[in-house]
Amino acid sequence: MAKNLVYDIHDKPKFGNLLIFALQQVLAILAATIAVPAIIGLPTQMPAAIFGAGVGTLIYQLFTKFKSPVFLGSSFAFISSLFVALAYGYCGIVLGSVVAGLVYVVIAIVIKFVGTEWVGKLMPPVIIGPTVAVIGLSLAGNAMGDMVKSNAIAAPALPAHEIVGTPIASYNLIALLCGLITFFTVVICSTQKRRQMPRLIPFIIGIATGYAAASVFTVIGNVAGIEYFKIINWQPVIDNFVNADGAFKGVEAFFKVPTFAIVEAIKELVTGTSSLEGAAYLIYTQDIQGSVANIVAVVVAFLPVALVVFAEHIADHKNLSSIIDRDLIKDPGLDRTLLGDGVGSIGGTLFGICPNTTYGESVGCVAITGNASVITITTAAVMCLILSFFSPLMVILQTIPSCVMGGVCLTLYGFIAVSGLKMIKDVDLNENKNLFVVSAILIAGIGGLAVQIPYAFGTEGGATVVNAAIQVTSVATALILGIITNAVLSKIEKKK
């Protein structure tokens, strides 16, 4: 057992504590998991996304023989791919996720026969370390943007000029205060020595404290009529219980089956129409050539992204291995983690809305709390399955303000970044080759260098324009740049 762990992977906390620890994992991954359906314009799919995350995590745990304490949730890497798939209805989403998952399965089969030695050669600590750091640092802007955001109003009623480059309309000092209250609560609970329980559930305590502070300010804002003080938007709770005409919704207010992608896809195949607003055409048409073209468009949107995300998969598991002091690349093995991620991603999308990936928030939660118990992760997955059906719980979780989650993410993303930097502590940065590899990854990743590869063109005003492009995320781009830089410099070094 790693000396910094309170619970090792096979340890089983008491049942009452287990439920609390599992809830904390759910809260840690909640914001990112429900963010993906919101970004692609399907906010009603949030419960399905949570259910899909639970399904994907359980499948992953089965394939990894319950040896890897990490949660799977909606992947941001596939957002651009999902926008392409949306035009083809739920069938497009399901097809794309199956393609992405099968990429992992194929790579896992190859690794089963050729081994994993090449992984260490291709991505040594000088590459993996800064890449893991970039994963945390690249998310910093999102966390800090959330910390100054009010969920209750679109924009404070202030002049729309700028202060230090930040528009006042998107900045709320009360929200920042609530975010900082959350942050310091998490930090104090995690570092105090007198009681163990606060160290194990700092995020639950932090979120509860931040939510309470935001509630006080919101109540003051409502009573005094001060828009700037309104932080929490409780309207979703009201909408959950009553219709637009004020009538009580009945059973649906307490229990509602999520909209599963596979069910909607089957309906599309039967009816020939999609329930997705804006779905221009379906995968299958009466024109065989058109159907093939549609399928190719979806495959092209997902396939390259899956190949790149494979590298991020390795980085995540290398990071988690350093935290729990067990090499997950060897046991349960990279082939099993890839199979779990791939098949789990397919299963997660069939019931959710997008491919899954291992979550840095979950890894950060393990690192900060010292709780690597796999049964905690498994219980959190089951909890997601159950919670997704209970409407009141779903809407209450969705009312947690962005500033509070920003305070939590300030610690989570920071731990991910520091974990990556710890991996390069033994790398000789006095050697220029290592220095350039690390600097290339950090600057490209933090700077947001993403690669967009066009694959569909059209004409507009007589000029050729790009209609669709595959986007390689900044993290993946930084990793690829680091691998190439290291390979080129190593080749030159050998020649000399």
SEBA-142033 format. One record per residue (C-alpha): residue number from 1; residue in one letter; x, y, z. Coordinates in Angstrom, 2 decimals. Example, Ala and Ser with C-alpha at 12.3 -4.5 7.8 and 13.67 -1.06 7.14 Angstrom:
# residues 2
[1, "a", [12.30, -4.50, 7.80]]
[2, "s", [13.67, -1.06, 7.14]]
//
This chain:
# residues 496
[1, "m", [0.00, 0.00, 0.00]]
[2, "a", [1.22, 3.50, -0.82]]
[3, "k", [2.00, 5.34, 2.42]]
[4, "n", [-0.31, 8.22, 1.49]]
[5, "l", [-3.39, 5.97, 1.15]]
[6, "v", [-5.98, 5.54, 3.89]]
[7, "y", [-7.80, 2.82, 1.94]]
[8, "d", [-5.98, 0.59, -0.57]]
[9, "i", [-7.70, -0.72, -3.70]]
[10, "h", [-9.05, -3.87, -2.02]]
[11, "d", [-10.02, -2.26, 1.30]]
[12, "k", [-13.72, -2.07, 2.16]]
[13, "p", [-14.89, 0.89, 4.28]]
[14, "k", [-17.85, 0.43, 6.62]]
[15, "f", [-21.17, 0.55, 4.79]]
[16, "g", [-22.25, 3.97, 6.08]]
[17, "n", [-18.88, 5.51, 5.28]]
[18, "l", [-18.86, 3.74, 1.92]]
[19, "l", [-22.05, 5.49, 0.84]]
[20, "i", [-20.63, 8.88, 1.83]]
[21, "f", [-17.34, 8.22, 0.01]]
[22, "a", [-19.22, 7.07, -3.09]]
[23, "l", [-21.40, 10.19, -3.05]]
[24, "q", [-18.24, 12.28, -2.96]]
[25, "q", [-16.98, 10.56, -6.12]]
[26, "v", [-20.34, 11.26, -7.77]]
[27, "l", [-20.10, 14.94, -6.85]]
[28, "a", [-16.50, 15.09, -8.10]]
[29, "i", [-17.42, 13.84, -11.58]]
[30, "l", [-20.89, 15.39, -11.76]]
[31, "a", [-20.10, 18.80, -13.26]]
[32, "a", [-18.04, 17.47, -16.15]]
[33, "t", [-20.38, 14.56, -16.88]]
[34, "i", [-23.48, 16.72, -17.27]]
[35, "a", [-21.52, 19.47, -19.03]]
[36, "v", [-21.12, 17.49, -22.27]]
[37, "p", [-24.85, 17.07, -23.04]]
[38, "a", [-25.33, 20.75, -22.11]]
[39, "i", [-22.55, 21.84, -24.50]]
[40, "i", [-23.93, 19.87, -27.45]]
[41, "g", [-27.41, 21.28, -26.83]]
[42, "l", [-29.08, 18.30, -25.15]]
[43, "p", [-29.57, 19.34, -21.50]]
[44, "t", [-32.45, 16.86, -21.12]]
[45, "q", [-29.86, 14.10, -21.58]]
[46, "m", [-28.07, 14.91, -18.31]]
[47, "p", [-29.72, 12.05, -16.34]]
[48, "a", [-28.89, 9.65, -19.19]]
[49, "a", [-25.27, 10.87, -19.18]]
[50, "i", [-25.03, 10.10, -15.45]]
[51, "f", [-26.61, 6.67, -16.00]]
[52, "g", [-24.20, 6.03, -18.88]]
[53, "a", [-21.24, 7.01, -16.71]]
[54, "g", [-22.34, 4.44, -14.14]]
[55, "v", [-22.72, 1.73, -16.79]]
[56, "g", [-19.34, 2.52, -18.34]]
[57, "t", [-17.58, 2.49, -14.96]]
[58, "l", [-19.04, -0.89, -13.99]]
[59, "i", [-17.95, -2.40, -17.32]]
[60, "y", [-14.48, -0.92, -16.86]]
[61, "q", [-14.20, -2.38, -13.36]]
[62, "l", [-15.20, -5.82, -14.62]]
[63, "f", [-12.55, -5.79, -17.35]]
[64, "t", [-9.84, -4.51, -14.99]]
[65, "k", [-10.73, -7.13, -12.34]]
[66, "f", [-11.60, -4.34, -9.85]]
[67, "k", [-7.96, -3.25, -9.60]]
[68, "s", [-8.16, 0.31, -10.97]]
[69, "p", [-9.86, 2.93, -8.75]]
[70, "v", [-11.07, 5.39, -11.37]]
[71, "f", [-14.46, 6.57, -12.60]]
[72, "l", [-15.47, 6.90, -16.25]]
[73, "g", [-17.54, 9.86, -17.45]]
[74, "s", [-18.45, 11.87, -20.55]]
[75, "s", [-15.38, 12.64, -22.67]]
[76, "f", [-14.79, 16.22, -23.78]]
[77, "a", [-12.45, 15.01, -26.54]]
[78, "f", [-15.42, 13.83, -28.62]]
[79, "i", [-17.48, 17.04, -28.44]]
[80, "s", [-16.60, 18.11, -32.00]]
[81, "s", [-17.32, 14.56, -33.18]]
[82, "l", [-20.70, 14.62, -31.44]]
[83, "f", [-21.68, 17.80, -33.24]]
[84, "v", [-21.13, 15.92, -36.50]]
[85, "a", [-23.07, 12.89, -35.26]]
[86, "l", [-26.03, 14.99, -34.10]]
[87, "a", [-26.93, 15.71, -37.71]]
[88, "y", [-27.58, 11.99, -38.15]]
[89, "g", [-29.76, 11.56, -35.09]]
[90, "y", [-29.19, 9.13, -32.25]]
[91, "c", [-28.06, 6.51, -34.79]]
[92, "g", [-25.11, 8.74, -35.59]]
[93, "i", [-24.19, 9.08, -31.92]]
[94, "v", [-24.41, 5.33, -31.32]]
[95, "l", [-22.42, 4.49, -34.47]]
[96, "g", [-19.70, 6.98, -33.58]]
[97, "s", [-19.33, 5.68, -30.04]]
[98, "v", [-19.13, 2.08, -31.24]]
[99, "v", [-16.37, 3.06, -33.67]]
[100, "a", [-14.46, 4.89, -30.93]]
[101, "g", [-14.83, 1.97, -28.53]]
[102, "l", [-13.73, -0.58, -31.13]]
[103, "v", [-10.52, 1.39, -31.68]]
[104, "y", [-9.61, 0.72, -28.05]]
[105, "v", [-10.60, -2.94, -28.40]]
[106, "v", [-8.37, -3.43, -31.46]]
[107, "i", [-5.40, -1.70, -29.79]]
[108, "a", [-5.96, -3.83, -26.67]]
[109, "i", [-5.83, -7.02, -28.74]]
[110, "v", [-2.59, -5.88, -30.39]]
[111, "i", [-1.06, -5.07, -27.00]]
[112, "k", [-2.10, -8.50, -25.70]]
[113, "f", [0.21, -10.08, -28.28]]
[114, "v", [3.09, -7.56, -28.50]]
[115, "g", [3.27, -6.51, -24.83]]
[116, "t", [3.60, -3.05, -23.25]]
[117, "e", [7.38, -2.52, -23.30]]
[118, "w", [7.00, -0.14, -26.24]]
[119, "v", [4.79, 2.13, -24.15]]
[120, "g", [7.67, 3.02, -21.81]]
[121, "k", [9.96, 3.66, -24.77]]
[122, "l", [7.43, 5.75, -26.67]]
[123, "m", [6.28, 7.74, -23.64]]
[124, "p", [8.96, 7.92, -20.91]]
[125, "p", [8.51, 10.13, -17.80]]
[126, "v", [9.89, 13.14, -19.70]]
[127, "i", [6.76, 12.92, -21.90]]
[128, "i", [4.12, 11.46, -19.59]]
[129, "g", [4.92, 13.86, -16.70]]
[130, "p", [4.32, 17.17, -18.48]]
[131, "t", [1.34, 15.66, -20.36]]
[132, "v", [-0.39, 14.80, -17.09]]
[133, "a", [0.44, 18.30, -15.85]]
[134, "v", [-1.13, 19.76, -18.99]]
[135, "i", [-4.33, 17.77, -18.38]]
[136, "g", [-4.75, 19.65, -15.11]]
[137, "l", [-3.42, 23.01, -16.26]]
[138, "s", [-5.48, 23.06, -19.47]]
[139, "l", [-8.64, 22.80, -17.36]]
[140, "a", [-7.59, 25.66, -15.08]]
[141, "g", [-9.29, 28.29, -17.24]]
[142, "n", [-12.62, 26.46, -17.01]]
[143, "a", [-12.39, 26.19, -13.22]]
[144, "m", [-11.47, 29.85, -12.77]]
[145, "g", [-14.19, 30.94, -15.18]]
[146, "d", [-16.72, 29.00, -13.13]]
[147, "m", [-15.54, 30.55, -9.85]]
[148, "v", [-16.73, 34.02, -10.88]]
[149, "k", [-19.97, 32.90, -12.51]]
[150, "s", [-23.49, 33.36, -11.16]]
[151, "n", [-26.02, 30.71, -12.22]]
[152, "a", [-29.09, 32.69, -11.23]]
[153, "i", [-28.86, 35.50, -13.76]]
[154, "a", [-27.52, 35.80, -17.29]]
[155, "a", [-25.45, 38.87, -16.40]]
[156, "p", [-25.26, 41.35, -13.52]]
[157, "a", [-26.91, 44.72, -14.22]]
[158, "l", [-23.63, 46.63, -14.55]]
[159, "p", [-22.01, 48.66, -17.36]]
[160, "a", [-20.63, 46.39, -20.07]]
[161, "h", [-17.08, 47.78, -20.02]]
[162, "e", [-14.06, 45.70, -19.09]]
[163, "i", [-11.89, 45.43, -15.99]]
[164, "v", [-8.45, 43.89, -16.54]]
[165, "g", [-9.66, 42.21, -19.74]]
[166, "t", [-12.67, 40.52, -18.12]]
[167, "p", [-16.16, 41.78, -19.05]]
[168, "i", [-18.09, 42.82, -15.94]]
[169, "a", [-21.16, 41.10, -17.36]]
[170, "s", [-19.49, 37.72, -16.84]]
[171, "y", [-17.89, 38.47, -13.47]]
[172, "n", [-19.57, 38.20, -10.06]]
[173, "l", [-17.58, 38.96, -6.91]]
[174, "i", [-20.16, 37.20, -4.68]]
[175, "a", [-19.73, 34.06, -6.76]]
[176, "l", [-15.96, 34.30, -6.30]]
[177, "l", [-16.47, 34.58, -2.53]]
[178, "c", [-18.61, 31.40, -2.53]]
[179, "g", [-15.99, 29.62, -4.65]]
[180, "l", [-13.21, 30.62, -2.26]]
[181, "i", [-15.29, 29.49, 0.74]]
[182, "t", [-15.63, 26.10, -0.97]]
[183, "f", [-11.91, 25.98, -1.79]]
[184, "f", [-10.69, 26.79, 1.72]]
[185, "t", [-13.19, 24.38, 3.28]]
[186, "v", [-11.82, 21.55, 1.11]]
[187, "v", [-8.22, 22.55, 1.86]]
[188, "i", [-8.76, 22.82, 5.63]]
[189, "c", [-10.64, 19.51, 5.81]]
[190, "s", [-7.93, 17.76, 3.76]]
[191, "t", [-5.00, 19.05, 5.79]]
[192, "q", [-6.27, 19.01, 9.38]]
[193, "k", [-4.84, 16.16, 11.51]]
[194, "r", [-7.34, 15.77, 14.36]]
[195, "r", [-10.15, 13.86, 12.58]]
[196, "q", [-9.94, 11.35, 9.76]]
[197, "m", [-13.48, 11.64, 8.39]]
[198, "p", [-13.16, 15.28, 7.18]]
[199, "r", [-9.97, 14.25, 5.35]]
[200, "l", [-11.91, 11.50, 3.58]]
[201, "i", [-14.91, 13.61, 2.53]]
[202, "p", [-13.50, 17.13, 2.01]]
[203, "f", [-15.46, 17.66, -1.21]]
[204, "i", [-18.83, 16.85, 0.30]]
[205, "i", [-18.14, 19.23, 3.19]]
[206, "g", [-16.76, 21.86, 0.81]]
[207, "i", [-19.69, 21.68, -1.60]]
[208, "a", [-22.21, 21.76, 1.26]]
[209, "t", [-20.51, 24.81, 2.80]]
[210, "g", [-20.23, 26.64, -0.51]]
[211, "y", [-23.83, 25.82, -1.40]]
[212, "a", [-25.02, 27.10, 1.99]]
[213, "a", [-23.12, 30.37, 1.51]]
[214, "a", [-24.51, 30.77, -2.02]]
[215, "s", [-28.02, 30.06, -0.71]]
[216, "v", [-27.72, 32.80, 1.92]]
[217, "f", [-26.62, 35.36, -0.67]]
[218, "t", [-29.34, 34.23, -3.10]]
[219, "v", [-32.05, 34.60, -0.45]]
[220, "i", [-30.75, 38.08, 0.41]]
[221, "g", [-30.77, 38.93, -3.29]]
[222, "n", [-34.36, 37.77, -3.71]]
[223, "v", [-35.63, 39.54, -0.57]]
[224, "a", [-33.77, 42.80, -1.18]]
[225, "g", [-34.17, 42.72, -4.94]]
[226, "i", [-30.40, 42.77, -5.55]]
[227, "e", [-29.67, 40.84, -8.73]]
[228, "y", [-25.92, 40.76, -8.07]]
[229, "f", [-26.44, 38.63, -4.94]]
[230, "k", [-28.40, 35.92, -6.74]]
[231, "i", [-26.03, 32.98, -7.24]]
[232, "i", [-28.21, 29.86, -7.37]]
[233, "n", [-30.92, 29.22, -9.93]]
[234, "w", [-33.66, 27.17, -8.26]]
[235, "q", [-35.98, 27.34, -11.26]]
[236, "p", [-35.15, 23.75, -12.39]]
[237, "v", [-36.49, 22.50, -9.05]]
[238, "i", [-39.78, 24.35, -9.62]]
[239, "d", [-39.99, 23.12, -13.22]]
[240, "n", [-39.46, 19.57, -12.02]]
[241, "f", [-42.67, 19.62, -9.99]]
[242, "v", [-45.03, 21.82, -12.02]]
[243, "n", [-45.81, 22.35, -15.70]]
[244, "a", [-45.77, 25.72, -17.44]]
[245, "d", [-49.46, 26.14, -16.55]]
[246, "g", [-48.74, 25.52, -12.85]]
[247, "a", [-50.21, 22.00, -12.76]]
[248, "f", [-48.45, 19.37, -10.66]]
[249, "k", [-46.57, 16.82, -12.81]]
[250, "g", [-47.49, 13.84, -10.66]]
[251, "v", [-45.29, 10.73, -10.65]]
[252, "e", [-42.92, 12.26, -13.21]]
[253, "a", [-41.93, 14.84, -10.59]]
[254, "f", [-40.31, 12.07, -8.53]]
[255, "f", [-39.49, 9.31, -10.98]]
[256, "k", [-38.52, 9.61, -14.63]]
[257, "v", [-36.77, 7.16, -16.94]]
[258, "p", [-33.77, 8.80, -18.68]]
[259, "t", [-33.76, 9.07, -22.46]]
[260, "f", [-31.44, 6.23, -23.50]]
[261, "a", [-29.62, 6.69, -26.81]]
[262, "i", [-30.05, 3.08, -27.91]]
[263, "v", [-33.83, 3.25, -27.42]]
[264, "e", [-34.06, 6.47, -29.44]]
[265, "a", [-31.81, 5.02, -32.15]]
[266, "i", [-34.10, 1.99, -32.52]]
[267, "k", [-37.08, 4.33, -32.82]]
[268, "e", [-35.28, 6.19, -35.59]]
[269, "l", [-34.66, 2.97, -37.50]]
[270, "v", [-38.33, 2.01, -37.19]]
[271, "t", [-39.95, 5.38, -37.89]]
[272, "g", [-37.33, 6.97, -40.15]]
[273, "t", [-37.48, 10.21, -38.18]]
[274, "s", [-35.39, 11.58, -35.30]]
[275, "s", [-36.51, 13.17, -32.04]]
[276, "l", [-33.35, 15.31, -32.06]]
[277, "e", [-34.06, 18.88, -33.00]]
[278, "g", [-31.94, 19.88, -35.96]]
[279, "a", [-31.12, 16.34, -37.13]]
[280, "a", [-30.99, 17.00, -40.87]]
[281, "y", [-30.83, 13.38, -42.01]]
[282, "l", [-30.45, 9.90, -40.61]]
[283, "i", [-27.66, 7.39, -41.09]]
[284, "y", [-29.85, 5.13, -43.21]]
[285, "t", [-31.69, 6.52, -46.24]]
[286, "q", [-33.42, 5.00, -49.23]]
[287, "d", [-30.33, 5.87, -51.24]]
[288, "i", [-27.65, 3.25, -50.51]]
[289, "q", [-24.87, 5.53, -51.71]]
[290, "g", [-26.17, 8.28, -49.44]]
[291, "s", [-26.28, 5.90, -46.49]]
[292, "v", [-22.67, 4.86, -47.05]]
[293, "a", [-21.62, 8.51, -47.28]]
[294, "n", [-23.39, 9.30, -43.99]]
[295, "i", [-21.75, 6.36, -42.22]]
[296, "v", [-18.32, 7.37, -43.53]]
[297, "a", [-18.87, 10.95, -42.31]]
[298, "v", [-19.56, 9.73, -38.76]]
[299, "v", [-16.68, 7.21, -38.78]]
[300, "v", [-14.24, 9.86, -40.00]]
[301, "a", [-15.40, 12.20, -37.21]]
[302, "f", [-14.79, 9.65, -34.41]]
[303, "l", [-11.98, 7.34, -35.55]]
[304, "p", [-8.98, 9.73, -35.47]]
[305, "v", [-10.07, 11.24, -32.15]]
[306, "a", [-10.21, 7.77, -30.57]]
[307, "l", [-6.66, 7.05, -31.75]]
[308, "v", [-5.40, 10.23, -30.10]]
[309, "v", [-7.38, 9.78, -26.86]]
[310, "f", [-5.60, 6.43, -26.50]]
[311, "a", [-2.48, 8.40, -25.55]]
[312, "e", [-4.43, 10.31, -22.91]]
[313, "h", [-5.64, 6.94, -21.56]]
[314, "i", [-2.04, 5.93, -20.95]]
[315, "a", [-1.22, 9.26, -19.30]]
[316, "d", [-4.20, 8.97, -16.93]]
[317, "h", [-3.24, 5.44, -15.88]]
[318, "k", [0.41, 6.37, -15.43]]
[319, "n", [-0.71, 9.21, -13.17]]
[320, "l", [-3.06, 6.97, -11.17]]
[321, "s", [-0.30, 4.35, -10.87]]
[322, "s", [2.02, 6.89, -9.26]]
[323, "i", [-0.70, 7.85, -6.75]]
[324, "i", [-1.62, 4.31, -5.61]]
[325, "d", [1.95, 2.98, -5.98]]
[326, "r", [0.86, 0.17, -8.34]]
[327, "d", [1.72, -0.11, -12.04]]
[328, "l", [-1.68, -0.44, -13.71]]
[329, "i", [0.01, -0.79, -17.11]]
[330, "k", [1.30, -4.17, -15.90]]
[331, "d", [-1.49, -5.22, -13.51]]
[332, "p", [-4.30, -5.50, -14.52]]
[333, "g", [-2.51, -4.58, -17.74]]
[334, "l", [-2.90, -1.98, -20.47]]
[335, "d", [-4.86, -4.44, -22.59]]
[336, "r", [-7.48, -4.79, -19.86]]
[337, "t", [-7.72, -1.07, -19.08]]
[338, "l", [-8.17, -0.35, -22.79]]
[339, "l", [-10.81, -3.06, -23.16]]
[340, "g", [-12.61, -1.72, -20.11]]
[341, "d", [-12.42, 1.85, -21.41]]
[342, "g", [-13.49, 0.87, -24.93]]
[343, "v", [-16.36, -1.47, -24.09]]
[344, "g", [-17.35, 0.78, -21.18]]
[345, "s", [-17.44, 3.73, -23.55]]
[346, "i", [-19.75, 1.85, -25.92]]
[347, "g", [-22.02, 0.77, -23.08]]
[348, "g", [-21.99, 4.24, -21.59]]
[349, "t", [-23.13, 5.81, -24.86]]
[350, "l", [-25.84, 3.25, -25.55]]
[351, "f", [-27.48, 4.34, -22.30]]
[352, "g", [-26.03, 7.84, -22.09]]
[353, "i", [-25.15, 10.26, -24.85]]
[354, "c", [-21.39, 10.21, -25.57]]
[355, "p", [-18.21, 8.09, -25.27]]
[356, "n", [-16.68, 7.88, -21.79]]
[357, "t", [-13.15, 8.32, -20.55]]
[358, "t", [-11.26, 7.95, -17.28]]
[359, "y", [-11.81, 11.12, -15.24]]
[360, "g", [-9.03, 13.29, -13.88]]
[361, "e", [-11.50, 14.57, -11.25]]
[362, "s", [-11.84, 11.00, -9.96]]
[363, "v", [-8.06, 10.54, -9.91]]
[364, "g", [-7.67, 13.84, -8.05]]
[365, "c", [-10.29, 12.76, -5.55]]
[366, "v", [-8.32, 9.57, -4.86]]
[367, "a", [-5.09, 11.54, -4.48]]
[368, "i", [-6.48, 14.16, -2.09]]
[369, "t", [-8.53, 11.83, 0.13]]
[370, "g", [-6.17, 8.85, 0.09]]
[371, "n", [-9.16, 6.61, -0.63]]
[372, "a", [-8.24, 4.21, -3.47]]
[373, "s", [-10.87, 1.64, -2.52]]
[374, "v", [-12.31, 0.18, -5.74]]
[375, "i", [-15.53, -0.74, -3.94]]
[376, "t", [-16.02, 3.01, -3.42]]
[377, "i", [-15.81, 3.59, -7.19]]
[378, "t", [-18.14, 0.65, -7.87]]
[379, "t", [-20.66, 1.93, -5.34]]
[380, "a", [-20.50, 5.39, -6.92]]
[381, "a", [-21.29, 3.80, -10.30]]
[382, "v", [-24.32, 1.99, -8.88]]
[383, "m", [-25.36, 5.21, -7.16]]
[384, "c", [-25.32, 6.99, -10.55]]
[385, "l", [-27.62, 4.31, -12.00]]
[386, "i", [-30.12, 4.81, -9.19]]
[387, "l", [-29.93, 8.60, -8.89]]
[388, "s", [-30.53, 9.12, -12.62]]
[389, "f", [-34.15, 7.91, -12.20]]
[390, "f", [-35.03, 10.24, -9.30]]
[391, "s", [-35.94, 13.62, -10.75]]
[392, "p", [-35.74, 15.70, -7.52]]
[393, "l", [-32.21, 14.51, -6.76]]
[394, "m", [-31.12, 15.16, -10.34]]
[395, "v", [-32.37, 18.74, -10.38]]
[396, "i", [-30.99, 19.50, -6.91]]
[397, "l", [-27.54, 18.30, -8.00]]
[398, "q", [-27.87, 20.41, -11.13]]
[399, "t", [-28.53, 23.52, -9.01]]
[400, "i", [-25.07, 23.34, -7.42]]
[401, "p", [-23.67, 26.68, -8.66]]
[402, "s", [-20.71, 26.81, -11.01]]
[403, "c", [-18.70, 28.90, -8.54]]
[404, "v", [-18.93, 26.14, -5.91]]
[405, "m", [-17.80, 23.46, -8.38]]
[406, "g", [-15.07, 25.87, -9.50]]
[407, "g", [-13.75, 25.96, -5.94]]
[408, "v", [-13.68, 22.16, -5.88]]
[409, "c", [-12.00, 21.95, -9.29]]
[410, "l", [-9.33, 24.41, -8.14]]
[411, "t", [-8.07, 21.63, -5.87]]
[412, "l", [-8.76, 18.70, -8.21]]
[413, "y", [-7.11, 20.16, -11.29]]
[414, "g", [-4.24, 21.44, -9.19]]
[415, "f", [-3.54, 17.95, -7.87]]
[416, "i", [-3.55, 16.54, -11.40]]
[417, "a", [-1.05, 19.18, -12.52]]
[418, "v", [1.22, 18.64, -9.54]]
[419, "s", [1.06, 14.85, -9.99]]
[420, "g", [2.43, 15.29, -13.50]]
[421, "l", [5.19, 17.61, -12.34]]
[422, "k", [6.19, 15.05, -9.69]]
[423, "m", [6.78, 12.51, -12.47]]
[424, "i", [9.60, 14.60, -13.91]]
[425, "k", [11.37, 15.24, -10.62]]
[426, "d", [14.03, 12.66, -11.55]]
[427, "v", [14.36, 13.86, -15.15]]
[428, "d", [17.59, 15.77, -15.82]]
[429, "l", [16.31, 19.13, -17.05]]
[430, "n", [19.90, 20.39, -17.35]]
[431, "e", [20.02, 18.28, -20.49]]
[432, "n", [18.68, 20.38, -23.36]]
[433, "k", [16.88, 17.46, -25.03]]
[434, "n", [14.72, 16.88, -21.96]]
[435, "l", [14.23, 20.60, -21.45]]
[436, "f", [12.89, 21.09, -24.98]]
[437, "v", [10.58, 18.05, -24.80]]
[438, "v", [9.03, 19.21, -21.53]]
[439, "s", [8.75, 22.83, -22.64]]
[440, "a", [7.15, 21.86, -25.98]]
[441, "i", [4.45, 19.84, -24.21]]
[442, "l", [3.75, 22.45, -21.51]]
[443, "i", [3.59, 25.45, -23.81]]
[444, "a", [1.58, 23.73, -26.55]]
[445, "g", [-0.84, 22.22, -24.04]]
[446, "i", [-1.35, 25.27, -21.84]]
[447, "g", [-1.43, 27.55, -24.87]]
[448, "g", [-4.27, 25.50, -26.32]]
[449, "l", [-2.61, 24.34, -29.55]]
[450, "a", [-5.30, 22.19, -31.16]]
[451, "v", [-5.13, 20.71, -34.66]]
[452, "q", [-8.15, 20.87, -36.96]]
[453, "i", [-8.00, 18.49, -39.92]]
[454, "p", [-10.57, 19.38, -42.61]]
[455, "y", [-12.32, 16.47, -44.31]]
[456, "a", [-15.39, 18.05, -45.94]]
[457, "f", [-15.32, 21.07, -48.24]]
[458, "g", [-17.86, 23.26, -49.99]]
[459, "t", [-18.09, 26.47, -51.91]]
[460, "e", [-19.28, 29.86, -50.74]]
[461, "g", [-19.23, 32.87, -53.01]]
[462, "g", [-17.01, 31.03, -55.43]]
[463, "a", [-14.41, 30.27, -52.74]]
[464, "t", [-13.64, 26.88, -51.25]]
[465, "v", [-14.57, 26.65, -47.58]]
[466, "v", [-14.21, 23.95, -44.92]]
[467, "n", [-17.55, 22.48, -43.89]]
[468, "a", [-16.30, 19.93, -41.36]]
[469, "a", [-13.04, 19.19, -39.58]]
[470, "i", [-11.66, 16.69, -37.09]]
[471, "q", [-10.32, 18.45, -33.99]]
[472, "v", [-7.38, 16.99, -32.08]]
[473, "t", [-7.52, 18.37, -28.53]]
[474, "s", [-4.74, 20.54, -27.15]]
[475, "v", [-3.71, 17.83, -24.67]]
[476, "a", [-3.44, 15.22, -27.42]]
[477, "t", [-1.63, 17.67, -29.70]]
[478, "a", [0.88, 18.51, -26.96]]
[479, "l", [1.48, 14.82, -26.31]]
[480, "i", [2.04, 14.05, -30.01]]
[481, "l", [4.38, 17.05, -30.32]]
[482, "g", [6.33, 15.81, -27.28]]
[483, "i", [6.67, 12.29, -28.72]]
[484, "i", [7.88, 13.65, -32.07]]
[485, "t", [10.30, 16.10, -30.43]]
[486, "n", [11.75, 13.38, -28.22]]
[487, "a", [12.10, 10.96, -31.15]]
[488, "v", [13.83, 13.52, -33.40]]
[489, "l", [16.26, 14.69, -30.72]]
[490, "s", [17.02, 11.10, -29.66]]
[491, "k", [17.77, 10.20, -33.27]]
[492, "i", [20.13, 13.16, -33.64]]
[493, "e", [21.76, 12.28, -30.32]]
[494, "k", [22.43, 8.70, -31.44]]
[495, "k", [23.98, 9.87, -34.72]]
[496, "k", [26.35, 12.16, -32.83]]
//
